[in-house]
Structure formats: C-alpha cells, structure tokens
Amino acid sequence: MAWHAGRDQGIADGVEQILNEPVIDRSVVGARVLYHLPVTGAMGLNISKQYARGNWDWIIVNGGGNDLWLGCGCSRCDGKMQRMIGPNGKEGEIARMVQMMRQSGAQVIYVGYLRSPGVGSIIEHCRDEGNELERRISRMAKADSGVHFVSLQDLVPYGDRSFHSGDRIHPSKKASKAIAERIARIIDR
C-alpha cells in the first residue's frame, strides 16, 4: 500500500482523487502483520500499529505478503500463515486486527496482492502461499458484511510487466491507479 505514497501516485492518493474525499495514508514500506520489535513496530512496521482509533467511515488495509516472502525463508510458511490467519478466516493476527478495526463501526477493505507477471519475478515461488492467504482472507470477509475483500488475482496479465515496479514485486504507478479504482468502486457503492 505504501509504494508511490507521498508522490500523489500511491493507492491511497488514487482513492482520494477518484472519490474526491480525504484519505489518510499511514502505510509503511516493508511492514508486516507479525512484527514484534516495539520501537519500529510503533513506527508502523507492525501493520496493526498503523491504525489510529477514530471515527472512520472506511479503513483500507493490506498485509501478509512481507511476512510470507521475507519471514518464512521458504520453509516455514504454514506456521507463519496459521499465525496470521487460520484456514476458516476467524483466528490469527489478521482476523484480530480486522475485528479491532470493525469495533469502531467502520467498513474495512482488505486488499490482496499483485500476482507475479510470471516472468523473472523473485516472488513467483510464493504464488501458492499467496493464493492460500487470499482464500483465508476472503473467508474472513464473507463472514462479516462490513469487511470487503479486493482480490488482485486477475489484475496482472501473464507476461505483462507494466503492472509492477522494476523489482517485479510492488505495483507500478499504473497498477496503483488500477487498485485504487477497485477500492473506490466498493466505497462508491
């Protein structure tokens, strides 16, 4: 969510421009769902710490990809996934975080992840784990009419590198705009 932020070309910037409504962006590059260091966690590297209590209408959140890609070492993804969100979508840190946000009465939009363009991406090997993470988040959203899941599974055509930044992980400006449009459609409804 934080890629291109501060340059009027991030996802939150796009939502603000499309809806012509103020959007506060507290996202931080590299943040994780499971993050235990207190100081840097309080500075936003712990996604749940990015949330500020308030009278919000909508809360847009994303998280889990950095935990899997950077935190599993390609060998402990099942345990990490379970700690983030259980198979039924009702337990784990993501479910707790979304429940906490919903207690304010706000609607919550949980945004999924861009898929690899299928060519030359270092996240290609995480595809199955990303799909499972999104299945679980989708189950969580289906259980609460105030939680909306925005999958990005179909956003990137195979072989199309234009939806990714040079690292082929994070969204390009084009993708950030397309993601903002999907989010804005839900809010606008």
DRENRO-338289 format. One line per 8 residues: number of its first residue (from 0); for each residue x, y, z of N, C-alpha, C. Coordinates in pm, 1 decimal, decimal comma, always signed. Atoms other than C-alpha are relative to their C-alpha. Example, Ala and Ser with C-alpha at 12.3 -4.5 7.8 and 13.67 -1.06 7.14 Angstrom:
REM residues 2
0) +89,0 -119,0 +0,0 +1230,0 -450,0 +780,0 +90,0 +120,0 +0,0 | -82,0 -119,0 -6,0 +1367,0 -106,0 +714,0 -77,0 +109,0 +73,0
REM end
This chain:
REM residues 189
0) +81,9 -120,8 +0,0 +0,0 +0,0 +0,0 +86,0 +126,8 +0,0 | -81,1 -120,1 -15,9 +289,8 +239,9 +64,6 +82,6 +35,2 -124,4 | -80,8 -26,1 +119,3 +458,8 +211,5 -275,2 -56,4 +121,0 -73,8 | +35,7 -125,5 +68,8 +447,5 +552,1 -456,0 -71,1 +99,6 +91,1 | +65,0 -94,3 -91,6 +293,6 +715,9 -146,1 +86,8 +124,8 +13,5 | -72,0 -125,7 -17,3 +388,5 +1076,9 -91,3 +35,9 +67,2 -131,1 | -26,7 -58,2 +132,1 +417,9 +1138,7 -465,0 -129,9 +19,7 -78,1 | +133,5 -11,8 +59,9 +43,7 +1166,0 -531,2 -28,5 -108,2 -103,2
8) +21,7 +108,1 +95,0 +61,8 +834,8 -717,8 -13,2 -134,9 +69,0 | +19,5 +122,5 -75,4 +9,5 +580,3 -441,5 -146,0 -43,2 -4,5 | +136,7 +53,5 -1,1 -300,6 +368,9 -388,8 -93,6 +93,3 +76,4 | +85,3 -90,5 -78,7 -438,8 +597,0 -115,7 -22,2 +131,8 -74,1 | +14,7 -123,3 +78,8 -371,4 +901,3 -335,2 -104,9 -19,4 -109,3 | +96,5 +29,2 +105,6 -568,9 +737,2 -615,5 -142,1 -5,6 +52,1 | +133,9 +7,1 -59,5 -864,8 +660,8 -389,0 -49,6 +141,3 +30,9 | +36,1 -137,5 -33,2 -864,2 +1022,1 -267,9 -38,2 +78,9 -125,7
16) +26,5 -73,5 +124,3 -850,7 +1158,7 -623,3 -129,5 -46,3 -67,0 | +119,9 +53,9 +65,2 -1124,5 +927,9 -756,7 -126,8 +41,1 +74,2 | +120,0 -27,9 -79,6 -1369,3 +985,6 -470,6 -13,2 +146,3 +40,8 | -1,9 -139,2 -42,9 -1272,5 +1347,8 -404,6 -35,9 +12,0 +148,2 | +18,2 +3,8 -144,8 -1268,8 +1265,1 -33,8 +137,9 -12,1 +64,6 | -131,3 +9,8 -64,4 -982,2 +1298,6 +214,5 +31,8 -144,4 +42,1 | -49,1 +132,1 -39,2 -777,6 +982,6 +272,2 +129,9 +20,2 +77,3 | -122,6 -5,9 -80,1 -516,1 +949,8 +546,1 +75,4 -130,0 -22,2
24) -82,0 +117,5 +30,9 -235,6 +713,2 +447,9 +105,0 -18,0 +109,2 | -96,2 +29,1 -106,5 -45,1 +556,5 +739,0 +85,8 -121,5 -34,7 | -74,6 +119,5 +41,2 +110,5 +272,3 +537,7 +150,8 +26,8 +1,2 | -145,8 -6,7 -7,5 +483,1 +198,0 +567,3 +57,1 -113,2 -85,1 | -65,1 +101,0 +83,4 +700,6 +16,7 +313,7 +68,3 -102,9 +89,1 | -67,4 +107,9 -72,4 +816,6 -320,8 +444,1 -72,5 -47,3 +125,2 | +73,1 +37,0 -121,4 +553,1 -352,2 +718,2 -47,6 -144,6 -5,8 | +43,7 +139,4 -12,2 +440,4 -692,0 +842,7 -117,8 -10,3 +96,3
32) +108,5 +32,1 -93,0 +141,7 -843,1 +1018,6 +59,9 -48,1 +131,8 | -66,2 +54,9 -119,0 +364,0 -1037,0 +1261,3 +131,9 +73,7 +18,8 | -119,2 -82,3 -20,9 +616,2 -787,3 +1392,6 +8,5 +31,2 +148,2 | -5,4 -5,1 -146,1 +741,1 -787,1 +1749,8 +97,7 +101,8 +58,9 | -91,5 -99,5 -55,8 +1003,6 -513,0 +1781,0 -80,3 +124,1 +37,6 | +90,6 -104,2 -47,5 +840,6 -240,4 +1992,2 +19,7 +137,8 -64,0 | -20,5 -137,2 +48,0 +1002,7 +81,5 +1865,7 -35,6 +11,6 -147,6 | +30,1 -7,8 +143,4 +997,4 +16,7 +1491,5 -141,6 -48,8 -28,8
40) +139,8 +40,7 +14,0 +664,3 -160,1 +1532,8 -92,8 +118,0 +21,1 | +80,6 -118,6 -28,3 +519,4 +156,7 +1684,4 +14,0 +104,4 -110,3 | -21,4 -93,6 +110,7 +664,8 +348,7 +1388,2 -68,9 -47,5 -127,7 | +79,7 +43,2 +113,6 +445,4 +146,9 +1153,4 +43,1 -127,8 -67,0 | -39,8 +125,7 +62,0 +639,8 -166,7 +1066,2 -88,0 -115,6 +45,4 | +104,9 +92,7 -40,6 +371,7 -355,5 +1260,4 -130,2 +58,8 -54,4 | +116,4 -55,3 +69,5 +61,8 -310,9 +1042,3 -111,1 +39,7 +95,7 | +107,9 -36,1 -92,4 -182,5 -313,5 +1333,6 +29,8 +130,8 +72,7
48) -36,7 -125,7 -67,0 +11,1 -20,8 +1488,0 -19,0 +120,9 -91,0 | +27,0 -111,2 +91,9 -57,3 +187,7 +1175,5 -140,6 +55,6 +22,4 | +138,3 -39,8 -23,7 -422,2 +200,4 +1278,0 -7,2 +100,3 +115,3 | +26,7 -99,6 -104,2 -526,6 +508,4 +1474,2 -150,0 +0,8 +25,3 | +142,9 -0,1 -32,6 -857,1 +489,0 +1656,5 -60,4 +134,4 -39,9 | +66,8 -122,1 +41,6 -1106,5 +738,5 +1528,4 -137,8 -31,3 -54,7 | +133,9 +12,4 +55,3 -1443,3 +797,4 +1372,0 +10,1 -17,1 -151,9 | -23,3 +25,6 +141,9 -1357,8 +640,6 +1035,2 -123,0 -60,7 -65,1
56) +104,7 +64,6 +79,3 -1608,5 +552,1 +767,4 +54,6 -128,6 -61,9 | -64,5 +112,4 +68,7 -1368,7 +320,1 +583,5 +144,2 -12,1 +46,3 | -140,8 +28,5 -28,8 -1037,3 +156,8 +668,0 +47,0 -96,0 -108,7 | -56,7 +82,1 +106,7 -825,7 +16,5 +386,4 +129,3 -59,0 +53,5 | -116,5 +66,9 -57,3 -567,9 -240,5 +488,7 +49,9 -107,9 -95,5 | -65,2 +103,8 +78,9 -326,8 -484,1 +328,4 +113,5 -52,8 +85,8 | -112,8 +54,1 -75,1 -73,7 -718,0 +480,6 +7,3 -150,4 -8,3 | -24,9 +143,1 +1,0 +78,0 -1061,4 +487,9 +106,4 -42,1 -99,6
64) -98,4 +35,8 +102,6 +294,7 -1066,0 +177,9 +143,5 +8,9 +48,5 | -136,6 -12,8 -52,8 +607,8 -937,9 +351,1 +28,8 -108,2 +103,3 | -17,7 +106,5 -99,4 +552,7 -1190,5 +628,8 +37,7 -130,8 -68,5 | -27,1 +125,9 +69,6 +549,4 -1477,2 +381,0 +130,8 +6,4 -77,0 | -118,7 -6,1 +85,1 +816,9 -1360,3 +140,7 +127,4 +19,6 +82,2 | -120,0 -30,4 -78,1 +1061,9 -1217,2 +395,3 +10,2 -80,2 +129,3 | -0,6 +58,6 -133,0 +960,1 -1403,3 +707,5 +3,0 -150,7 +8,3 | +6,8 +146,3 -4,6 +932,5 -1768,2 +610,1 +130,6 -66,6 -37,5
72) -121,5 +64,2 +49,0 +1263,5 -1831,4 +444,2 -32,3 -119,8 -87,8 | +44,8 +107,2 +91,2 +1069,0 -2056,3 +203,6 -4,1 -136,7 +66,0 | +4,2 +131,1 -65,1 +1044,6 -2328,1 +464,6 -100,4 -9,3 +113,9 | +89,3 +3,0 -115,4 +809,5 -2227,6 +745,8 -129,1 +76,9 -26,7 | +116,1 -81,3 +37,3 +519,7 -2071,3 +557,1 -129,6 -46,4 +66,4 | +125,2 +49,4 -58,7 +247,8 -2298,3 +700,6 -21,7 +55,8 +140,2 | +11,2 -52,7 -136,1 +318,0 -2194,8 +1059,3 -21,0 +149,7 +2,0 | +14,1 -145,6 +9,4 +352,5 -1829,4 +966,5 -141,7 +35,3 -45,9
80) +134,9 -23,8 +50,6 +26,9 -1843,5 +770,6 -103,0 -20,7 +111,3 | +93,9 +30,8 -108,2 -156,7 -2003,9 +1063,9 -0,1 +110,2 +105,3 | -7,6 -108,5 -98,0 -32,4 -1731,0 +1299,1 -66,0 +127,3 -53,3 | +63,1 -119,0 +58,6 -154,2 -1464,6 +1055,3 -150,9 -16,0 -10,6 | +144,2 +22,3 +16,6 -494,4 -1615,6 +971,4 -25,7 -148,9 -18,1 | +33,4 +142,0 +6,6 -647,3 -1958,3 +1025,5 -75,8 -34,7 -127,6 | +67,0 +45,0 +122,7 -799,2 -2166,2 +744,4 -145,3 +46,3 -12,9 | +140,1 -44,1 +4,7 -1152,2 -2058,0 +840,6 -13,9 +152,4 -2,5
88) +2,7 -145,9 +3,2 -1057,3 -1687,8 +845,6 -43,8 +65,1 +128,6 | +54,0 -54,1 -125,1 -1166,8 -1646,1 +1206,5 +102,7 +17,2 +111,0 | -100,5 -16,2 -104,4 -843,9 -1664,4 +1402,4 +131,2 +46,3 -62,1 | -127,9 -50,5 +45,8 -494,5 -1526,4 +1379,3 +5,9 +151,5 +7,5 | -23,4 -143,0 -17,1 -346,8 -1178,3 +1384,0 -79,4 +84,9 -99,3 | +78,0 -78,2 +96,8 -517,7 -1058,9 +1063,6 -145,4 +7,6 +44,3 | +139,6 +0,9 -45,3 -860,5 -1163,8 +1192,3 -17,5 +89,5 +123,0 | +8,3 -85,3 -119,8 -792,9 -995,2 +1530,5 +10,1 +148,1 -37,3
96) -19,3 -138,8 +40,9 -670,2 -676,8 +1361,5 -127,3 +54,3 -67,2 | +120,1 -44,7 +69,9 -976,0 -653,7 +1134,2 -116,8 +11,9 +98,1 | +105,4 -9,9 -101,3 -1212,3 -725,0 +1427,1 +16,3 +126,7 +83,2 | -26,4 -122,0 -76,9 -1045,4 -443,5 +1623,7 -43,2 +122,5 -80,6 | +37,9 -113,1 +85,0 -1093,5 -206,4 +1329,4 -151,7 +9,7 -15,5 | +145,8 +2,6 +16,3 -1457,6 -312,0 +1287,4 -71,5 +48,6 +125,5 | +63,4 -45,5 -124,2 -1530,9 -229,5 +1653,7 -30,8 +148,9 -3,1 | +25,5 -143,9 +12,8 -1516,5 +137,0 +1553,1 -127,0 +28,0 -79,9
104) +116,3 -18,2 +86,3 -1812,7 +79,9 +1321,1 +36,5 +23,9 -145,3 | -45,8 -24,5 +137,1 -1602,6 +142,5 +1010,9 -13,3 -125,3 -85,8 | -9,8 +107,0 +98,4 -1623,5 -68,3 +698,1 +149,5 -22,2 -25,1 | -141,0 +31,7 +23,2 -1292,4 -245,9 +629,6 +14,6 -62,7 -138,6 | -35,6 +57,7 +129,5 -1147,9 -314,0 +285,8 +137,7 -62,2 +15,1 | -128,7 +69,1 -4,9 -873,0 -576,0 +282,9 +42,4 -25,2 -144,2 | -48,5 +8,7 +137,4 -668,7 -554,6 -35,7 +99,5 -114,6 -11,8 | -90,5 +111,4 +26,1 -497,7 -863,2 -175,4 +129,7 +46,7 -64,2
112) -131,6 -27,7 +56,1 -166,5 -882,6 -355,3 +3,4 -18,0 -149,8 | -29,0 +19,6 +141,4 -49,7 -839,0 -708,7 +61,9 -136,8 -18,9 | -65,5 +125,9 +33,3 +45,0 -1164,2 -869,0 +122,1 +29,7 -85,4 | -119,5 -10,4 +82,0 +375,6 -1215,9 -1036,7 -40,7 +9,2 -146,3 | +30,5 -1,9 +142,9 +380,9 -1129,8 -1405,5 +37,1 -133,0 -66,9 | -33,9 +131,8 +52,5 +506,8 -1486,8 -1446,2 +134,6 -6,9 -68,3 | -131,1 -2,2 +65,4 +841,7 -1381,3 -1583,9 +100,6 +75,4 +86,0 | -111,3 -64,2 -68,5 +1154,6 -1310,7 -1389,6 -30,7 +67,5 +131,5
120) +32,6 -61,2 -128,0 +996,4 -1232,6 -1053,1 +49,1 -87,9 +114,0 | -49,7 +76,0 -114,8 +1154,4 -1333,0 -723,8 -113,0 -45,7 +92,4 | +113,0 +44,8 -81,7 +806,2 -1381,4 -576,1 -80,0 -110,4 -67,7 | +73,7 +102,7 +73,5 +694,4 -1637,3 -833,8 -19,8 -125,8 +84,9 | +8,7 +121,9 -81,6 +768,4 -1923,5 -590,8 -97,5 +13,3 +117,6 | +94,2 -21,9 -110,4 +528,6 -1768,6 -333,7 -145,3 -2,6 -46,7 | +135,1 -6,0 +56,9 +223,1 -1796,5 -562,0 -100,5 -83,6 +79,0 | +94,9 +86,4 -71,6 +60,0 -2092,1 -382,2 -31,8 +55,1 +138,1
128) +21,5 -57,5 -133,5 +107,5 -1930,8 -41,0 -84,3 +127,0 -9,1 | +80,8 -120,5 +19,4 -32,0 -1600,1 -169,8 -144,9 -33,1 -28,6 | +137,3 +42,7 +29,4 -335,8 -1779,2 -308,9 -70,6 -49,5 +126,2 | +59,8 +50,8 -124,2 -394,3 -1956,1 +23,9 -29,0 +114,3 +97,3 | +23,1 -115,5 -86,5 -355,6 -1631,0 +218,7 -128,1 +71,1 -42,9 | +119,1 -69,0 +48,4 -618,7 -1470,9 -2,1 -126,6 -82,5 +18,7 | +117,7 +84,3 -27,1 -855,1 -1769,4 +31,5 -47,0 +21,3 +143,9 | +34,1 -17,0 -141,3 -841,4 -1728,2 +408,2 -57,3 +139,1 +27,5
136) +50,9 -136,8 -18,2 -891,0 -1350,0 +393,6 -138,6 +12,3 -60,2 | +132,0 -1,0 +63,3 -1184,3 -1400,0 +156,9 -104,4 -64,4 +91,7 | +92,3 +64,7 -95,1 -1345,2 -1638,6 +409,6 -32,4 +94,9 +115,8 | +20,8 -96,2 -107,7 -1297,4 -1377,4 +681,7 -99,7 +106,6 -44,3 | +87,3 -106,6 +50,4 -1466,2 -1112,1 +466,4 -143,1 -49,1 -19,9 | +134,8 +53,8 +23,1 -1760,6 -1337,6 +378,3 -78,0 -15,7 +130,3 | +66,1 +19,4 -129,3 -1834,4 -1382,4 +749,1 -47,9 +131,1 +63,0 | +36,0 -129,4 -57,5 -1882,9 -1006,9 +810,7 -34,8 +94,9 -114,3
144) +42,7 -87,2 +109,9 -2083,7 -779,6 +579,6 +70,6 +135,0 +0,5 | -74,9 -125,0 -7,8 -1867,6 -487,8 +695,7 +145,2 -14,3 -41,1 | -136,6 +23,8 +48,3 -1547,7 -644,9 +560,4 -8,9 -35,3 -147,7 | +2,3 +16,8 +144,9 -1478,3 -630,9 +189,2 +139,4 -40,7 -45,7 | -129,6 +47,8 +49,8 -1201,5 -823,2 +13,9 +16,7 +39,2 -145,7 | -31,9 -38,0 +136,7 -1040,6 -683,4 -300,2 +115,3 -88,3 -46,5 | -103,4 +86,9 +55,3 -855,1 -957,4 -480,9 +64,0 +68,8 -119,9 | -72,7 -52,5 +115,3 -590,0 -856,0 -730,8 +48,9 -114,4 -87,9
152) -45,3 +120,6 +69,0 -550,0 -1208,7 -861,9 -9,8 +12,6 -151,8 | +20,4 -10,2 +144,5 -680,7 -1116,3 -1207,1 +52,0 +130,7 -59,8 | -41,9 -131,7 +48,2 -516,9 -773,6 -1239,0 +116,0 -6,4 -99,4 | -122,6 +3,2 +80,3 -185,1 -873,9 -1398,5 -9,6 -107,5 -108,0 | -2,6 +100,2 +107,0 -199,0 -1041,5 -1740,3 +136,7 -69,7 -3,8 | -124,9 +76,2 +3,5 +62,8 -1315,2 -1777,9 +98,9 +66,6 -95,3 | -107,0 -56,7 +80,7 +388,7 -1173,5 -1905,0 +1,0 +151,3 -7,0 | +9,6 -145,9 +6,7 +280,8 -809,7 -1861,3 +72,5 +60,6 +119,7
160) -81,6 -58,4 -107,6 +548,5 -633,1 -1660,3 -41,5 +142,1 +35,0 | +35,8 -140,3 -20,8 +375,1 -294,3 -1676,7 -77,0 +24,2 +130,0 | +73,5 -16,5 -125,8 +179,0 -358,7 -1356,3 +92,8 -5,0 +121,9 | -96,3 +8,6 -109,5 +496,8 -391,4 -1146,9 +108,3 +105,7 -15,2 | -118,2 -84,7 +0,5 +776,0 -158,3 -1048,7 +118,0 -84,8 -46,0 | -119,5 +69,6 +48,0 +1128,3 -252,7 -1151,9 +35,5 -124,1 +79,6 | -32,8 +117,7 -81,9 +1155,8 -500,9 -863,5 -90,5 -119,3 -30,0 | +99,5 +102,3 +36,5 +860,8 -702,5 -1008,9 -69,2 -60,6 +122,2
168) +72,1 +38,7 -121,5 +709,9 -722,6 -661,4 -109,5 +103,0 +27,3 | +90,9 -108,6 -38,1 +548,9 -385,9 -590,5 -71,8 +57,0 -122,2 | +77,5 -52,4 +112,8 +286,2 -212,0 -801,5 +68,2 +117,2 -70,4 | -40,2 -117,2 +77,2 +377,0 +27,4 -1078,6 -103,0 +110,3 +25,7 | +98,1 -107,9 -12,6 +200,3 +362,9 -1092,8 -130,3 -40,3 -69,3 | +117,9 +49,3 +73,4 -35,4 +203,9 -1347,6 -81,6 -94,8 +88,5 | +68,5 +95,6 -87,1 -118,2 -78,1 -1104,5 -59,8 +70,0 +121,0 | +52,7 -73,5 -115,4 -157,7 +160,0 -810,1 -131,4 +67,9 -36,6
176) +123,4 -65,0 +46,4 -418,8 +350,2 -1010,7 -111,5 -103,7 -17,7 | +101,0 +104,9 +21,1 -599,9 +27,7 -1108,5 -50,8 -56,2 +132,8 | +39,6 +48,1 -133,0 -600,9 -91,6 -745,4 -89,6 +103,8 +67,0 | +81,0 -108,5 -57,5 -733,7 +247,5 -629,9 -139,9 -0,3 -60,2 | +131,2 +4,1 +65,4 -1014,8 +216,6 -885,0 -86,3 -112,7 +56,5 | +76,4 +112,0 -57,6 -1117,6 -123,5 -744,7 -48,8 +34,2 +140,2 | +37,1 -39,1 -136,1 -1118,3 +12,2 -390,0 -111,6 +105,0 -4,2 | +97,8 -108,4 +9,3 -1311,5 +325,0 -488,4 -137,3 -50,2 -42,5
184) +129,6 +56,6 +42,4 -1582,3 +116,9 -660,5 -76,6 -57,2 +119,4 | +66,9 +56,1 -118,4 -1653,3 -61,5 -331,9 -54,0 +112,3 +88,0 | +42,7 -111,4 -84,9 -1669,4 +263,1 -134,0 -115,3 +74,7 -64,8 | +102,3 -74,5 +73,2 -1878,9 +432,2 -400,7 -135,0 -70,1 +1,9 | +126,2 +74,6 -7,5 -2137,3 +152,6 -388,6 -70,2 +26,7 +129,6
REM end
